[in-house]
Amino acid sequence: MAAGPGDRNSGPAASVRFFCTAGRGLEPFLMREVRVRLQAKQVEYVSGKVFFTTCSDLNMLKKLKSAERLFLLIKKQFPFNVSSVNKGKICNEMQRLINDDPESWLNTISIWKNLLELDAKKKRLSQRDANLLKRKMGENDTVITKKLKAEQMQKTQENREYQLEKQAEEETLAQGNFLTSREKLQLEECQNEAAEAAGTPSQNDLTFRVSCRCSGAVAKTFSAQEVGRIIGIALMKQFGWKADLRDPDVEIFIHLNDIYSVVGIPVFRAPLASRAYIRTAGLRSTVAWAMASVAEIKAGALVLDPMCGLGTILLEAAKEWPDAHYVGADVSDAQLRGARDNLKAAGLEDKIALLQVSVVECFMLAGLSYCCSAKLTAGASQMVRRAASLRIPKAAAQTNPEPKSA
């Protein structure tokens, strides 16, 4: 697993408490990933969620591969007791999620805004560096052009005065263009900063939307819409925020069940599990990454997926461990067409080779004990090995030793 601490200078000033949602059975993968990739502390989990503390910036948080969504944690407490309490008292307890500790809400909103502002500032600096590099390249081209003109002037003595005068005019024009470009760049930066400042609402002017999930005994008493209405009214009364179901500034996430009550703010609007480099979705990206991580891929290894389908496992593996060699095989032409589209969209056409062969032929060519993703499905792996062993002559197996596991 690729790992490393984030840029602490561009991240939050202090450690922040987050939680991620995860698919069933992926919690151990996510716990290990946040420890290694984010240097996270106080890592704990409940079914479907992993809680942790880190000071990593958004750039590092975006790299989580086994998480579905990322949230800033506002509150985590014991579940509501709905067995012996009437509905009105439970409503009051829900409102106390906001009214008992409004400071924690304001602090979390402030952290959320700081994270977004730091990320936007980092993007601006990156864009400015790109503009400076582009301008520097233009200046280098201008210098080369001047040198060529100087050589030509030396060869043409008759037009020396004319050439020198022309060169002076061109230098003056180039200098004027340079100053104009610099002034435009500064003006664009000022406009971007002003637009961003205007686009970041104050805490009193926030618009919000409440997203609820209820399960267990709570769901039998309250629907998600009822809980959202109760929390929304409490937020409007406490902070003066306005509800906006279409395009809110911030989303409030609440999950109530028989184990815990959790309140948080999504850090990103799009789920982390939505990979921009996967055009056609096949296997869930988080599951594909977890399967690839189990293979413990090393640099220089040759990794074979004999039933690659749309190539999701190979894509996740090649993105995370680029120093290995990858081969995908499938008997379906339609699946391979989708896999090629995914490789093209991800820019990994030169990293992953695709073959249209059956899984039995893969084992016949590669060897029965070759390390590949098929070993993760034990039942299918044993069935394929038995089928392949019936078709491989014993003499061929003895003369052609099996390749070493990756």
C-alpha positions in Angstrom: 0.0 0.0 0.0 1.4 3.3 -1.0 1.6 5.5 2.0 3.1 8.7 3.4 2.2 11.6 5.6 0.3 14.5 4.1 1.7 18.0 3.7 1.1 19.1 7.2 1.8 22.8 6.4 -1.2 22.9 4.0 -3.5 20.8 6.2 -5.5 21.7 9.2 -3.6 23.4 12.1 -4.5 20.6 14.5 -5.7 17.0 14.4 -9.3 16.7 13.2 -11.8 13.9 13.9 -13.2 12.2 10.8 -15.2 9.1 9.9 -15.6 7.2 6.7 -18.4 4.9 5.6 -17.3 1.5 4.3 -18.9 -1.5 2.6 -19.6 -4.5 4.8 -16.4 -6.4 5.5 -14.1 -3.6 4.4 -13.7 -1.9 7.8 -10.4 -3.7 8.5 -9.0 -2.6 5.2 -10.0 1.0 5.8 -8.6 0.9 9.3 -5.2 -0.3 8.0 -5.3 2.3 5.2 -6.0 5.3 7.4 -3.2 4.3 9.8 -0.6 3.8 7.0 -1.7 6.5 4.5 -2.8 9.2 6.8 -0.8 8.4 10.0 -4.1 8.4 11.7 -4.6 8.0 15.5 -7.5 6.9 17.7 -8.8 4.6 15.0 -11.9 2.7 15.9 -14.8 1.2 14.0 -18.4 0.1 14.2 -20.3 -1.7 11.5 -20.1 0.3 8.3 -18.0 3.1 9.7 -14.4 3.9 10.7 -13.5 6.8 13.0 -10.0 8.3 13.1 -8.1 11.4 13.9 -5.6 13.0 11.5 -4.0 16.3 10.5 -3.7 15.3 6.8 -4.9 17.8 4.2 -7.6 17.2 1.6 -5.1 16.1 -1.0 -4.2 13.1 1.1 -7.7 12.4 2.3 -8.8 12.2 -1.4 -6.4 9.2 -1.8 -8.4 6.9 0.4 -9.3 3.9 -1.7 -11.3 1.6 0.6 -13.7 4.3 1.8 -17.2 5.1 0.4 -17.6 8.7 1.8 -15.6 11.0 4.1 -17.2 13.1 6.9 -16.1 15.5 9.6 -17.4 14.2 12.9 -19.7 16.5 14.9 -21.1 14.1 17.4 -21.0 10.4 18.2 -23.0 9.1 21.2 -25.1 6.3 22.5 -28.4 5.4 20.7 -31.7 6.9 21.7 -33.8 4.7 24.0 -37.1 4.4 22.1 -38.5 1.4 23.9 -39.9 3.0 27.0 -40.0 6.8 26.1 -42.8 8.5 24.3 -42.3 10.2 21.0 -42.2 13.8 22.3 -39.3 13.1 24.6 -37.4 11.4 21.8 -37.9 14.6 19.7 -36.5 16.7 22.6 -33.5 14.4 22.8 -32.9 14.7 19.1 -33.0 18.5 19.3 -30.5 18.3 22.2 -27.9 17.0 19.6 -27.8 20.7 18.5 -28.9 22.7 21.5 -26.7 21.1 24.2 -23.4 21.9 22.5 -23.8 24.5 19.7 -20.1 25.3 20.1 -19.0 22.0 18.7 -21.2 22.6 15.6 -19.7 26.0 15.0 -16.1 24.6 15.5 -16.8 21.9 13.0 -18.2 24.3 10.4 -15.1 26.5 10.9 -12.8 23.5 10.3 -14.9 22.5 7.2 -14.5 26.0 5.8 -10.8 26.1 6.5 -10.2 22.8 4.8 -12.0 24.0 1.7 -10.2 27.3 1.7 -6.8 25.7 2.1 -7.5 23.3 -0.7 -8.7 26.2 -3.0 -5.5 28.2 -2.1 -3.3 25.2 -3.0 -5.1 24.9 -6.3 -4.5 28.6 -7.0 -0.8 28.3 -6.2 -0.6 25.3 -8.5 -2.3 27.2 -11.3 0.0 30.2 -10.7 3.1 28.0 -10.9 1.8 26.6 -14.1 1.3 30.1 -15.5 4.8 31.2 -14.4 6.3 28.1 -16.1 4.4 28.8 -19.3 5.6 32.4 -19.2 9.2 31.4 -18.5 9.1 29.0 -21.5 7.8 31.9 -23.6 10.7 34.1 -22.4 13.2 31.3 -23.3 11.7 31.2 -26.8 12.1 34.9 -27.0 15.8 34.7 -26.0 16.5 32.0 -28.6 14.8 34.1 -31.2 17.0 37.1 -30.3 20.1 35.0 -30.5 19.3 33.9 -34.0 18.5 37.5 -35.0 21.9 38.6 -33.6 23.7 36.0 -35.7 21.9 37.1 -38.8 22.8 40.7 -38.1 26.4 39.8 -37.8 26.3 38.2 -41.3 24.5 41.1 -42.9 26.7 44.1 -42.4 24.8 46.2 -44.9 21.6 46.2 -42.9 23.2 46.5 -39.5 21.7 49.7 -38.5 18.3 48.7 -39.7 18.5 45.3 -37.9 19.7 47.0 -34.6 16.8 49.5 -34.8 14.3 46.7 -35.5 15.7 44.6 -32.6 15.3 47.5 -30.2 11.7 48.0 -31.3 11.0 44.3 -30.8 12.6 44.3 -27.3 10.5 47.3 -26.3 7.4 45.5 -27.6 8.2 42.3 -25.9 8.8 44.1 -22.6 5.5 45.8 -22.9 3.7 42.5 -23.5 5.5 41.0 -20.5 4.3 43.8 -18.2 0.8 43.5 -19.6 0.8 39.7 -19.0 2.0 40.1 -15.5 -0.6 42.7 -14.7 -3.3 40.5 -16.1 -2.1 37.5 -14.0 -2.1 39.7 -10.8 -5.6 40.9 -11.7 -6.9 37.4 -12.3 -5.5 36.3 -8.9 -7.2 39.2 -7.1 -10.4 38.4 -8.9 -10.2 34.7 -7.9 -9.5 35.5 -4.3 -12.4 38.0 -4.2 -14.7 35.5 -5.9 -13.7 32.7 -3.4 -14.2 35.0 -0.4 -17.6 35.9 -1.7 -18.4 32.2 -2.4 -17.5 31.1 1.1 -20.6 32.0 3.2 -20.4 33.1 6.8 -21.7 30.8 9.5 -24.8 33.0 9.8 -25.6 32.9 6.1 -25.2 29.1 5.5 -27.8 27.1 3.7 -28.1 23.4 4.6 -29.8 20.1 3.9 -30.2 17.2 6.3 -29.7 13.6 5.1 -30.8 10.9 7.5 -30.6 7.2 7.8 -32.6 5.3 10.5 -32.5 1.6 11.3 -33.4 -0.6 14.1 -35.9 0.5 16.8 -35.6 4.1 15.8 -36.8 3.4 12.3 -39.9 1.8 13.7 -40.8 5.0 15.5 -39.5 7.7 13.2 -39.0 7.9 9.5 -35.9 9.5 8.0 -38.0 12.5 6.8 -39.3 13.0 10.3 -35.8 13.0 11.8 -34.6 15.4 9.1 -37.5 17.8 9.8 -36.7 17.7 13.6 -33.0 18.4 13.1 -33.6 21.0 10.4 -36.0 23.1 12.6 -33.5 22.9 15.5 -30.7 24.1 13.3 -32.7 27.0 11.9 -33.7 28.1 15.5 -30.2 27.7 16.9 -28.0 29.2 14.2 -30.4 31.0 11.8 -29.4 28.9 8.9 -31.8 28.5 5.9 -32.8 25.1 4.4 -32.0 24.5 0.8 -32.7 21.0 -0.5 -31.4 21.6 -4.1 -28.0 23.3 -3.7 -27.0 23.8 -0.1 -23.7 25.2 1.2 -23.4 22.3 3.6 -25.0 18.9 4.1 -25.7 17.5 7.6 -25.5 13.7 7.8 -27.3 11.8 10.6 -27.4 8.1 11.2 -29.5 6.7 14.0 -29.6 3.0 14.9 -29.5 0.7 17.9 -25.7 0.9 18.3 -24.9 4.6 18.0 -26.1 8.1 16.9 -23.7 9.8 14.5 -23.7 13.4 13.1 -21.2 14.6 10.5 -20.6 16.8 7.5 -19.5 15.3 4.2 -16.1 16.7 3.2 -16.6 16.1 -0.5 -19.9 16.1 -2.5 -18.9 13.2 -4.6 -18.2 9.8 -2.9 -14.5 8.8 -2.6 -15.6 5.5 -4.2 -16.5 7.3 -7.5 -13.3 7.0 -9.4 -12.8 9.6 -12.1 -10.6 7.2 -14.1 -13.3 4.4 -14.4 -15.6 5.0 -17.3 -17.7 1.8 -17.1 -18.2 0.6 -13.6 -18.0 -3.2 -12.9 -16.9 -4.5 -9.6 -17.2 -1.9 -6.8 -14.0 0.1 -6.8 -13.5 -0.2 -3.1 -13.8 -4.0 -3.2 -11.5 -4.1 -6.2 -8.9 -2.1 -4.4 -9.2 -4.4 -1.3 -8.8 -7.5 -3.4 -5.7 -6.1 -5.1 -4.2 -5.2 -1.7 -4.6 -8.8 -0.5 -2.4 -9.9 -3.3 0.5 -8.0 -1.8 1.9 -6.8 -5.1 5.6 -6.0 -5.2 7.6 -3.9 -7.6 8.5 -5.8 -10.8 5.8 -8.5 -10.2 3.7 -10.0 -13.0 0.1 -9.9 -12.0 -2.5 -11.9 -13.9 -6.3 -11.5 -13.5 -7.7 -14.5 -15.5 -11.4 -13.2 -15.2 -10.8 -9.5 -15.5 -14.2 -8.5 -16.7 -14.1 -4.7 -17.1 -10.6 -4.6 -15.6 -11.6 -2.8 -12.3 -9.2 -4.9 -10.2 -6.3 -4.3 -12.6 -7.1 -0.5 -12.8 -7.1 -0.2 -9.0 -3.9 -2.2 -8.7 -2.0 -0.3 -11.5 -3.0 3.1 -9.9 -1.8 2.0 -6.5 1.3 -0.1 -7.5 2.5 1.2 -10.8 5.8 -0.6 -10.8 4.3 -4.0 -11.5 3.3 -5.6 -14.8 -0.4 -6.4 -15.4 -2.2 -8.9 -17.7 -6.0 -9.3 -17.9 -7.8 -12.1 -19.6 -11.5 -12.8 -20.3 -13.4 -14.9 -22.7 -16.1 -12.3 -23.3 -15.5 -9.9 -26.1 -18.0 -7.4 -24.7 -16.2 -7.4 -21.3 -12.9 -6.8 -23.0 -14.3 -3.9 -25.0 -15.4 -2.3 -21.8 -12.0 -3.0 -20.2 -10.2 -1.3 -23.1 -12.5 1.8 -22.7 -11.6 1.9 -19.0 -7.9 1.6 -19.7 -8.0 4.3 -22.3 -9.9 6.6 -19.9 -7.4 6.0 -17.1 -4.4 6.4 -19.4 -3.1 2.9 -18.6 -3.2 1.3 -22.0 0.6 0.7 -21.9 0.5 -0.7 -18.4 -2.1 -3.4 -18.7 -2.2 -6.1 -21.5 -5.6 -7.7 -22.3 -6.0 -11.2 -23.8 -9.2 -13.0 -25.0 -8.7 -16.5 -23.5 -10.6 -18.7 -21.1 -9.6 -18.9 -17.4 -8.6 -22.6 -17.9 -6.2 -21.6 -20.7 -4.7 -18.9 -18.4 -3.9 -21.5 -15.8 -2.5 -23.9 -18.5 -0.2 -21.1 -19.7 0.7 -19.5 -16.4 0.8 -22.6 -14.1 -1.5 -23.9 -11.5 0.1 -22.1 -8.6 0.6 -18.7 -10.3 -0.3 -15.8 -8.1 -3.4 -14.0 -9.4 -6.6 -12.4 -8.1 -8.5 -15.6 -8.7 -7.0 -17.1 -5.6 -9.2 -14.7 -3.5 -12.3 -16.7 -4.5 -11.3 -20.0 -3.1 -14.2 -22.1 -4.5 -13.8 -20.8 -8.0 -10.0 -21.2 -7.8 -10.3 -24.8 -6.7 -12.8 -25.6 -9.5 -10.6 -24.0 -12.1 -7.5 -25.7 -10.9 -9.2 -29.1 -11.0 -10.4 -28.4 -14.6 -7.0 -27.2 -15.7 -5.2 -30.2 -14.1 -7.3 -32.6 -16.2 -6.1 -30.9 -19.4 -2.4 -30.5 -18.6 -0.2 -33.5 -19.3 1.9 -34.6 -16.4 5.0 -34.6 -18.6 4.4 -31.0 -19.7 3.9 -30.0 -16.1 7.3 -31.6 -15.2 9.2 -30.1 -18.1 7.7 -26.6 -17.7 8.1 -25.6 -14.1 5.5 -23.2 -12.8 6.4 -19.5 -12.4 7.2 -18.1 -9.0 4.4 -16.4 -7.1 4.4 -12.6 -7.4 
